């Protein structure tokens, strides 16, 4: 693989010390590991090599993997979720939780000022919260397999469209390619929420899909009329 290659890959990640599987794109492995989530689509992941869509350790490994090859990849903290930092463990006063009508309990995961943390202890009116990523400081191992390298304008655009807009119901989105232009239609309610997603999709498509120069977004609003008044 080389930078800019658009590929479909499967992976399963586990913590080396405990053997705990924490993420996978394969449904059977999710079931076997007891982490199956019926809200997740277990399908190969679409990635653009070299574009930071993956952990650094996985992105580097992709450049050494051939299509169809299975490889075990060791990811150290520096190339994974980072080292643990004592600065990210904070002690907060109990009154802050009372203001939010929240009862702090060790093990509870919560969000404070946009950051997710886990309560470690509650003692003497103080609550100790760890804001480090749960996998920070841990050596990880990934089973990685590149299933396919995508080629051709339509195949690549279709894959990236699904990657970035797959969460939107089919009836609320559309996409078509006309010459050098990709036209994406979205229900108007996604106008603000999908801002960063639209930007990233546009950047990758215009940079890596040969022949595409312009991305055009059309946001549609369709309201329901009161049939009685309409008559």
Rosetta blueprint (number, residue, H / E / L):
1 X L
2 X L
3 X L
4 X L
5 X L
6 X E
7 X E
8 X E
9 X E
10 X E
11 X E
12 X E
13 X E
14 X E
15 X E
16 X L
17 X L
18 X L
19 X L
20 X L
21 X E
22 X E
23 X E
24 X E
25 X L
26 X L
27 X H
28 X H
29 X H
30 X H
31 X H
32 X H
33 X H
34 X L
35 X L
36 X L
37 X L
38 X L
39 X L
40 X L
41 X L
42 X L
43 X L
44 X L
45 X E
46 X E
47 X E
48 X E
49 X L
50 X L
51 X L
52 X L
53 X L
54 X L
55 X L
56 X H
57 X H
58 X H
59 X H
60 X H
61 X H
62 X H
63 X L
64 X L
65 X L
66 X L
67 X L
68 X L
69 X L
70 X E
71 X E
72 X E
73 X E
74 X E
75 X E
76 X L
77 X H
78 X H
79 X H
80 X L
81 X L
82 X L
83 X L
84 X L
85 X L
86 X H
87 X H
88 X H
89 X E
90 X E
91 X E
92 X E
93 X E
94 X H
95 X H
96 X H
97 X H
98 X H
99 X H
100 X L
101 X L
102 X L
103 X L
104 X L
105 X L
106 X L
107 X L
108 X L
109 X E
110 X E
111 X E
112 X E
113 X L
114 X L
115 X E
116 X E
117 X E
118 X E
119 X E
120 X E
121 X E
122 X E
123 X E
124 X L
125 X L
126 X E
127 X E
128 X E
129 X E
130 X E
131 X L
132 X L
133 X L
134 X L
135 X L
136 X L
137 X L
138 X L
139 X L
140 X E
141 X E
142 X E
143 X E
144 X E
145 X E
146 X E
147 X E
148 X E
149 X E
150 X L
151 X L
152 X L
153 X H
154 X H
155 X H
156 X H
157 X H
158 X H
159 X H
160 X H
161 X H
162 X H
163 X H
164 X H
165 X H
166 X L
167 X L
168 X L
169 X L
170 X H
171 X H
172 X H
173 X E
174 X E
175 X E
176 X E
177 X E
178 X E
179 X L
180 X L
181 X E
182 X E
183 X E
184 X E
185 X E
186 X E
187 X E
188 X H
189 X H
190 X H
191 X L
192 X L
193 X L
194 X L
195 X H
196 X H
197 X H
198 X H
199 X H
200 X H
201 X H
202 X H
203 X H
204 X H
205 X H
206 X H
207 X H
208 X H
209 X L
210 X L
211 X L
212 X L
213 X L
214 X E
215 X E
216 X E
217 X E
218 X E
219 X E
220 X E
221 X L
222 X L
223 X L
224 X L
225 X L
226 X L
227 X H
228 X H
229 X H
230 X H
231 X L
